[in-house]
């Protein structure tokens, strides 16, 4: 009877068993790469291909953490830009539900309505009206492009003037936050308005 010539190469078997490429049990048990492992591999492959650099796992993890923090900050910034009133200290629920389209600058008799608010000692309404009246002046002076859906923060970006910044902060605090409007604050708003009216004059197109 002929002898069996097949012999097991123990060294080759040991090498294959230690090679992670052939560790199928690990793949089945782990369910494949985790999201972190996948991101780390993608970053390393990109760096290796474009910069001929290979990062170790710790450095790659720090990069992923940094990218995650930047994404979170960017999302917070976007939310702040869309809903600035939510970031005002002491904001009340009824103010947060306020629709900005109520604050129109057209079809309003500002002088009469401000006088009415002052007679009633409704300084919150008086401060609001002075701010809107200022927006009307800035719109007529072609300094801003007024839109009913815009927020005070958006107008701040259009008007580069410290007095308008101060006026806007007063308006936001009173309109959206739990801050008391007083006669002194109203008078300061009028002073700021006078400065802005003199700084930004309405141009004649005749």
WOKA-V353384 format. One record per backbone hydrogen bond with DSSP energy under -1.0 kcal/mol. NH is the residue of the N-H (numbers start at 1). CO is the residue of the C=O. If there is no record, write none. Layout:
BEGIN
nh->[NH | NH]
co->[CO | CO]
END
This chain:
BEGIN
nh->[10 | 13 | 14 | 15 | 16 | 17 | 18 | 22 | 23 | 24 | 27 | 28 | 29 | 30 | 31 | 38 | 39 | 40 | 41 | 42 | 43 | 44 | 45 | 46 | 47 | 48 | 49 | 50 | 51 | 53 | 60 | 61 | 62 | 63 | 64 | 65 | 66 | 67 | 68 | 69 | 70 | 71 | 72 | 73 | 74 | 75 | 76 | 77 | 78 | 79 | 80 | 81 | 82 | 83 | 86 | 87 | 88 | 91 | 96 | 97 | 98 | 102 | 103 | 104 | 110 | 113 | 114 | 115 | 116 | 117 | 118 | 119 | 120 | 121 | 122 | 123 | 126 | 127 | 128 | 129 | 130 | 131 | 132 | 133 | 134 | 135 | 136 | 137 | 138 | 139 | 140 | 141 | 142 | 143 | 144 | 150 | 155 | 156 | 157 | 159 | 161 | 165 | 166 | 167 | 168 | 169 | 170 | 171 | 172 | 173 | 174 | 175 | 176 | 179 | 186 | 187 | 188 | 189 | 190 | 191 | 192 | 193 | 194 | 195 | 196 | 197 | 198 | 199 | 200]
co->[8 | 9 | 10 | 11 | 12 | 13 | 14 | 19 | 20 | 22 | 23 | 24 | 25 | 26 | 27 | 34 | 35 | 36 | 37 | 38 | 39 | 40 | 41 | 42 | 43 | 44 | 45 | 46 | 47 | 47 | 56 | 57 | 58 | 59 | 60 | 61 | 62 | 63 | 64 | 65 | 66 | 67 | 68 | 69 | 70 | 71 | 72 | 73 | 74 | 75 | 76 | 77 | 78 | 79 | 83 | 84 | 85 | 88 | 92 | 93 | 95 | 99 | 100 | 102 | 108 | 109 | 110 | 111 | 112 | 113 | 114 | 115 | 116 | 118 | 117 | 121 | 122 | 123 | 124 | 125 | 126 | 127 | 128 | 129 | 130 | 131 | 132 | 133 | 134 | 135 | 136 | 137 | 139 | 138 | 138 | 147 | 151 | 152 | 153 | 155 | 159 | 161 | 162 | 163 | 164 | 165 | 166 | 167 | 168 | 169 | 170 | 171 | 172 | 177 | 182 | 183 | 184 | 185 | 186 | 187 | 188 | 189 | 190 | 191 | 192 | 193 | 194 | 195 | 196]
END
